[in-house]
Amino acid sequence: MSKYAVIDPATGELVKSYPTATDEQVWEALRNADAAHKEWSRRSVADRAAVVRRVGQIHSERAAELAAIMVREMGKPLPEAVMEAEFSGAIYEYYADHAEDLLADKPIEVVWGTGTAVIRPSSIGVILGIMPWNFPAYQVARFAGPNLVAGNTVLLKHASQCPQSAAWIEAAFHEAGAPAGAYVNMYATSQQIAALIADPALRGVSLTGSERAGAAVAEVAGRNLKKCVLELGGSDPFILLSTDDLDAAVAAAVSARADNVGQACNAGKRMIVIADLYDAFLEKFTAKMMERDASSPLSSTGAAKDLATQVSRAVSGGASLVQAGEPKDAFFPPAVLTGLTSDNDVYYEELFGPVASVFRAEDEADAIRIANDTPFGLGSYLFTTDPEQAQRVANALDTGMVYVNGVGMDAPELPFGGTKRSGFGRELGTLGIEEFLNKKLIRING
């Protein structure tokens, strides 16, 4: 069976397989993308933006069609899949709407000497995107949208279980008027990808995925002096220090942990609750997690088995578990762990599914200590009624993102990325489009 296949995680049924690319097809894709860059980069920003805008409109207009594909590929709940398709459309349209401002010359005030100086952003060439399965459309949009309006061309290697999403997105670019080679989907192998990264025609690589995959890509990219952006794992804290509405805080915590069946890098995975709210929060949170709809599977039976093994190790190491039933095939019922201590290996691991760990913090300083006691540093969520405390704690958190008194606040204009073992670089917003640009200085003597 081909490595690239749609296997419905709800049934285990093989829906469709796709042939893995040959070496010649991969090198042809790179040649075509390199040739297309010469023409695509010379187009006006407005022309490129018009193509990308149409891609966004196709995502929005056919959200239900794309959503159905994502449900079959990785089990995403249908309403969330529709929202993802629509949000992806909004990302493409954001970059189309703001491309000229984002790519405009940036003047520098000349202090020594006379004359003018500007930074002129320009494309650099072919960029490779390596995408994960958990958000098959959104992850592509936040990579491809900014790079294409900037004038770069894109090679896209999607997750092996998302070949139909990959084909749908490529078709959307073709329908929108992207020239041949500007956006190319490849069903490539890891060995082929490593060879591509080493080739001089490829100018950069962006990966969203596991630490292991990120380390492998970074090693090859570094050896060949290629820029890379990595968005890797996360074990984001959800910190509750005070609230005027505990039920609302609990609802936010459940959403942060269980949306997309818990399979999000920036999900709130560790609930850190101030001591005087801990018991009440734990009771309400556990009850709401147990009521959570468990009708959607994880991405695969393998993912469910891996998560079950982690939970079993956590319990063997002394943690307590409450779970809404027993795992079966790819279905994993919501679960809550307490008593997970730092001498338990699972304490430092990412739990990729609807399993929350709850910790008691004695005070603000203890909450910050627990939150930062992780190898990851992607995002974080902070709930407090004290504005000064919000600023103080946000400054102290060793993460790339802090969301205060809210969840689900991602937006096309907001940069996304982390620190520590969660990777480096940013996507989305003004920072996202700057990752793969040549920021050329033009200094004219007056």
HUGINOR-V360869 format. One record per pair of residues at least 12 apart in sequence whose C-alpha atoms are under 8 Angstrom apart, sorted by the first residue. I is the first residue (numbers start at 1). J is the second residue. Records with the same first field share a line. If there is no record, write none. Layout:
I: J  J
//
This chain:
1: 17
2: 17  18  19  20
3: 17  18  19  20  160
4: 17  18  19  20  160  161  162  163  187
5: 17  18  160  161  162  163
6: 72  73  161  162  163  164
7: 72  73  161
8: 71  72  73  74  75
9: 72  73  74  75  297  298  299  300  301  330
10: 75  296  297  330  331
18: 163  187
19: 187
20: 187  188  189
21: 186  187  188  189
22: 188
23: 192
26: 186  188  192
27: 196
29: 155  181  184  186
30: 126  155  196  201  202
31: 201
32: 180  181  182
33: 126  153  154  155  180  181  182  183  184
34: 125  126  153  181  201  202
35: 181
36: 153  179  180  181  182
37: 125  126  151  152  153  181  182
40: 151  152  153  179  182
41: 123  150  151  152
42: 151
43: 151
45: 99  100  149  150  151
46: 96  99  100
48: 96  148  149  151
49: 95  96  97  99  149
50: 96
51: 173  176  177  178
52: 92  93  95  96  145  148  149  173  176
53: 92  93  95  96  97
54: 93  176
55: 89  92  172  173  176
56: 88  89  90  91  92  93
57: 89  93
58: 89  172
59: 85  86  88  89  172
60: 85  86  88  89  90
63: 82  83  85  86
64: 82  85
66: 81  82  85  165  168
67: 81  82  84  85
68: 81
69: 164  165
70: 136  162  165
73: 161  162  164  299
74: 133  134  161  162  298  299  300
75: 296  297  298  299
76: 260  261  296  297  298  299
77: 260  261  296
80: 260
84: 135  137  138
85: 137  138
87: 138
88: 137  138  141  142
89: 141
90: 412
91: 141  142  145  412
92: 141  142  145  146
94: 412  413
95: 145  146  149
96: 149
99: 149  150
102: 430  433
103: 120  121  122  150
104: 120  121
105: 118  119  120  121
106: 118  119  120
107: 119
113: 445  446
114: 445  446
115: 443  444  445  446
116: 443  444  445  446
117: 441  442  443  444
118: 441  442  443
119: 439  440  441  442
120: 438  439  440  441  442
121: 437  438  439  440
122: 150  151  437  438  439  440
123: 150  151  152  436  437  438
124: 151  152  203  436  437  438
125: 151  152  153  201  202  203
126: 152  153  154  155  201  202  203  204
127: 147  152  153  154  155  202  203  204  205  206  436
128: 154  155  156  157  197  202  204  205  206
129: 143  144  154  155  156  157  158  205  206  207
130: 156  157  158  159  205  206  207  208
131: 156  157  158  159  207  208  209
132: 158  159  208  209
133: 158  159  160  161  162
134: 260  263  264  299
136: 158  162  165  166
137: 165  169
139: 208
142: 412  427  428
143: 206  427  428
146: 428  432  433
147: 433  436
148: 182
150: 433  437
152: 182
153: 181  182  183
154: 181  182  183  184
155: 183  184  185  186
156: 183  184  185  186
157: 185  186  187  188
158: 185  186  187
160: 187
163: 187
166: 185
167: 185
170: 183  184  185
194: 217  220
197: 220  221  224  226
198: 220  221  224
203: 226  227
204: 221  226  227  228  436
205: 221  226  227  228  229
206: 228  229  230
207: 228  229  230  231  232
208: 230  231  232
209: 230  231  232  233
210: 232  233
211: 232  233  421  422
214: 230  231  232  423
227: 436
228: 425
229: 423  424  425  426  435
230: 422  423  424  425
231: 417  418  422  423  424  425
232: 265  421  422  423
233: 265  266  350  376  378  421  422  423
234: 265  266  267  350  376  377  378  379  422
235: 265  266  267  268  269  270  349  350  351  374  376  377  378
236: 266  267  268  269  270  371  376  377  378  379  380  381
237: 268  269  270  271  272  371  379  380  381
238: 253  268  269  270  271  272  380  381  382  383
239: 271  272  273  367  371  380  381  382  383
240: 271  272  273  274  382  383  384
241: 273  274  364  382  383  384
242: 274  277  383  384  385  386
243: 383  384  385
244: 385
246: 281
247: 284
249: 383
250: 281  284  285  288
251: 285  288
252: 406  407
253: 268  271  285
254: 285  288  289
255: 407
256: 268  269  407  408
257: 269  354  355  356
258: 334  353  354  355
261: 296  297  298  353  354
262: 352  353  354  355
263: 298  352  353  354
264: 352
265: 352  378
266: 378  379  380
268: 380  381
269: 350  351  355  356  357
270: 356  357  358  359
271: 356  357  358  359
272: 358  359  360  361  367  370  371
273: 358  359  360  361  367
274: 360  361  362  363  364  367
275: 360  361  362  363
278: 360
282: 358
286: 322  336
289: 334  335  336
290: 323  324  334  335
291: 324
292: 334
294: 331  332  333  334
295: 331
296: 331
297: 330  331  332
298: 330  331  332  353
299: 330
300: 330
301: 329  330  331
302: 330
303: 330
304: 327  329  330  331  332
305: 330
307: 351  352  353
308: 327
310: 346  351
311: 346
313: 346
314: 340  344  345  346  347
317: 344
318: 339  340  344
319: 337  338  339  340  341
320: 337  338  339  340
321: 335  336  337  338
322: 335  336  337
323: 335  336
332: 353  354
333: 354
334: 354  355
335: 354  355  356
336: 355  356  357  358
337: 355  356  357  358
338: 357  358  359
339: 358  359
340: 357  359
348: 374  375
364: 393
368: 393  396  397
371: 397
372: 397  398
375: 420  421  422
376: 399  419  420  421  422
377: 398  399  400  418  419  420  421  422
378: 399  400  401  417  418  419  422  423
379: 399  400  401  402  403  417  418
380: 397  399  401  402  403
381: 402  403  404  405  406  407
382: 394  402  403  404  405  406
383: 404  405  406
384: 404  405
390: 404
398: 419
399: 418  419
400: 416  417  418  419
401: 416  417  418
412: 428  429
413: 428  429  430
414: 428  429  430
415: 427  428  429  430  431  432
416: 428  432
//
